[in-house]
Amino acid sequence: NPYLRAVHPVLDRYFCSGKSEVHRLDAENVPLNRITEVGMSQVDDVRAIDEHSKDDSLSEIDVFGGKLDVFYAPQAGRPGTFTEQEKQKVADSLVACADSNPDMTVFVKPHPNDSSPTLKAVVNDCETSNVHHLDATLSSLHCINAADIVVTKYSLVGFEAFLLNTPVLSIALDDPHWFEQYGDVAECFEDRSKMVEFIENLLNHPDERDAWLADQQESIAKFVEENLLVTDDPNGRIVAEIVDALDRPET
């Protein structure tokens, strides 16, 4: 995963998603001969999703799109990293934004490992029909493909969104150092009201939105090229071949 920060004591090989991770490991004094770029395992799935149109993916997740479709993808709550309170505050702001702007759509999908009822309760408490709580088992890639923008903190979904050329809004209410994971590509917020103001500006000013999207496409393409290895070979095959070639002690 390109956003993991800890360097684990692997004896033989570090598999990296791309150049940014190689540079980070090098800075941690990991020998370069133990580091190999293999890309992200999600690339194959991204290629398959990329064949679907936005309308295909909206149909897949059973959501009727609006003038601006926003996918909120929080990671699972973890004390000290991503709290239930932070998740609820962001969800509350997005739901309130959708309630005030019936032309937009918000769909929220919990992390597959998140069993908390927080998000479902926030959505169920609202009375607007343009906010949707999605099953955690749904494909996040279809959700990204159906969205105009993705809102998250530092989830891997953000990198999947870049692979699908979808802009990311990263909001961190309690730990903004994670912004560095997305370089200077994501729009970053520490204030919910500023995030909502930005979203409403995209919705209500199509010309500014089109100009921003054009800039985003260029920035995303550059980020992917510089940070995420995309190959024609499946990630698993690359890893398996490297592991198979490693020298093993006799037993």
Salt bridges, closest charged atoms under 4 A:
GLU21 OE2 - ARG24 NH2 3.67
ASP44 OD1 - ARG47 NH1 3.17
ASP69 OD2 - LYS54 NZ 2.78
GLU84 OE2 - LYS87 NZ 2.86
GLU86 OE1 - LYS153 NZ 3.15
ASP103 OD2 - LYS67 NZ 3.64
ASP114 OD2 - LYS87 NZ 2.39
ASP148 OD1 - LYS54 NZ 3.46
ASP148 OD2 - ARG209 NH2 3.56
ASP174 OD1 - LYS153 NZ 2.63
ASP175 OD1 - HIS177 ND1 2.42
GLU180 OE2 - ARG5 NH1 2.98
ASP232 OD1 - ARG47 NH2 3.98
ASP233 OD1 - ARG237 NH1 3.75
